[in-house]
Amino acid sequence: MTRVDFYILQDSRADARHQFTCKLAEKAYKQGRKVYINTASDQQLKQLDELLWTFRDGSFLPHERYNAGELDEQPILLGHGIEPDGPDDVLVNLADDIPAFFSRFKRVAELVGGDDAQRESARDRYRFYKDRGYTLNTHKL
């Protein structure tokens, strides 16, 4: 069964979730896991695509935007509103809703920013997972 981790960020800056997304993707990548980052919008996808190149000095995380039907060799994929064909290790969900394909992943990371709207949306997602019996873990950062 899918394990779901909620990462509660105290930082309410707009880029805090993006920075943590990069750190989480880097950790999973170093552990040999494949990561799919489900973004909330095309603009967020573009921002993360750029940030994964530069978020840490001397660091680069191999990634690419997911395109349906194409063979994706990169360990980190970015997508918006599309189910990936490939990796099923880690799903990082940045959207306000739960993607229909979440349960095929071994782990789901729900990143919750410091503002009230994100926290309320996260509470709804938490209830959804809990009502269906998923293992939930909460990490306050």
C-alpha positions as CSV (number, residue, x, y, z in Angstrom):
1,M,0.0,0.0,0.0
2,T,1.1,3.5,-0.8
3,R,2.8,5.4,2.1
4,V,1.8,9.1,2.3
5,D,4.1,11.7,3.9
6,F,2.9,15.2,4.6
7,Y,5.7,17.8,4.9
8,I,4.5,20.8,6.8
9,L,6.6,23.9,6.0
10,Q,6.6,26.7,8.5
11,D,8.1,29.1,5.9
12,S,5.3,30.9,4.0
13,R,7.6,32.4,1.3
14,A,6.4,31.6,-2.2
15,D,9.6,29.6,-3.1
16,A,9.8,27.6,0.1
17,R,7.9,24.6,-1.3
18,H,9.9,24.7,-4.5
19,Q,13.2,24.7,-2.6
20,F,12.0,21.8,-0.4
21,T,10.8,19.9,-3.5
22,C,14.3,20.1,-4.9
23,K,15.8,18.9,-1.6
24,L,13.4,16.0,-1.5
25,A,14.0,15.1,-5.1
26,E,17.7,15.2,-4.5
27,K,17.4,12.8,-1.5
28,A,15.3,10.3,-3.4
29,Y,17.6,10.5,-6.4
30,K,20.7,9.8,-4.3
31,Q,18.8,6.8,-2.9
32,G,18.3,5.5,-6.4
33,R,14.6,6.2,-6.6
34,K,12.6,7.6,-9.5
35,V,10.6,10.7,-8.8
36,Y,7.6,12.2,-10.5
37,I,6.8,15.8,-9.5
38,N,3.1,16.7,-10.1
39,T,2.9,20.4,-10.3
40,A,-0.2,22.6,-9.7
41,S,0.3,24.6,-13.0
42,D,2.4,24.9,-16.1
43,Q,4.0,28.0,-14.6
44,Q,5.0,26.1,-11.5
45,L,6.4,23.3,-13.8
46,K,8.6,25.9,-15.6
47,Q,9.8,27.3,-12.3
48,L,10.8,24.0,-11.0
49,D,12.4,22.9,-14.2
50,E,14.7,25.9,-13.9
51,L,15.3,25.6,-10.2
52,L,16.4,21.9,-10.4
53,W,19.3,23.2,-12.5
54,T,20.4,25.8,-9.9
55,F,18.9,25.3,-6.5
56,R,22.3,24.5,-4.9
57,D,25.7,25.6,-6.0
58,G,27.5,22.9,-7.8
59,S,24.4,20.8,-8.0
60,F,22.3,19.5,-10.9
61,L,19.5,17.0,-10.7
62,P,18.9,15.1,-13.9
63,H,15.3,15.8,-14.9
64,E,13.0,16.5,-17.7
65,R,9.4,17.5,-18.4
66,Y,7.3,14.4,-18.9
67,N,5.8,14.0,-22.4
68,A,3.2,11.2,-22.7
69,G,4.2,8.3,-24.9
70,E,7.9,9.2,-24.9
71,L,10.6,7.1,-23.3
72,D,11.9,9.1,-20.3
73,E,15.4,8.2,-19.1
74,Q,15.8,10.8,-16.4
75,P,15.3,9.8,-12.8
76,I,13.2,12.9,-12.1
77,L,10.2,13.8,-14.2
78,L,8.0,16.9,-14.0
79,G,4.4,17.0,-15.1
80,H,1.2,18.9,-14.8
81,G,-2.2,17.2,-15.2
82,I,-0.8,14.1,-16.8
83,E,-0.2,10.6,-15.6
84,P,3.3,9.3,-16.2
85,D,3.9,5.9,-17.8
86,G,7.2,5.4,-16.1
87,P,8.4,5.7,-12.5
88,D,6.3,4.5,-9.6
89,D,8.7,5.1,-6.7
90,V,8.0,8.6,-5.4
91,L,5.2,11.0,-6.3
92,V,5.7,14.6,-5.1
93,N,2.3,16.3,-5.2
94,L,2.3,20.1,-5.4
95,A,-1.3,20.3,-6.7
96,D,-4.2,21.2,-4.4
97,D,-6.0,18.0,-5.5
98,I,-4.9,14.4,-5.3
99,P,-4.0,13.0,-8.7
100,A,-6.1,9.9,-9.7
101,F,-3.0,7.9,-10.3
102,F,-1.4,8.4,-6.8
103,S,-2.0,4.9,-5.6
104,R,0.4,3.3,-8.1
105,F,3.3,4.9,-6.4
106,K,5.1,3.4,-3.4
107,R,5.4,6.8,-1.7
108,V,3.5,10.1,-2.0
109,A,5.0,13.3,-0.6
110,E,2.4,16.1,0.0
111,L,4.2,19.4,0.5
112,V,2.2,22.0,2.5
113,G,3.3,25.6,2.5
114,G,2.8,28.1,5.4
115,D,-0.2,29.9,4.1
116,D,-3.8,29.2,5.2
117,A,-5.1,28.3,1.8
118,Q,-2.5,25.6,1.3
119,R,-3.0,24.2,4.8
120,E,-6.8,24.0,4.3
121,S,-6.3,22.2,1.0
122,A,-3.8,19.8,2.7
123,R,-6.4,19.0,5.5
124,D,-8.8,17.9,2.8
125,R,-6.2,15.7,1.2
126,Y,-5.2,14.3,4.6
127,R,-8.8,13.3,5.3
128,F,-9.1,11.7,1.9
129,Y,-6.1,9.4,2.5
130,K,-7.0,8.7,6.1
131,D,-10.6,7.7,5.2
132,R,-9.2,5.2,2.7
133,G,-6.8,3.6,5.2
134,Y,-3.5,4.8,3.9
135,T,-0.4,5.0,6.2
136,L,0.1,8.7,7.0
137,N,3.2,10.4,8.3
138,T,3.5,14.1,9.2
139,H,6.8,15.9,9.3
140,K,6.8,19.5,10.6
141,L,9.8,21.4,9.2
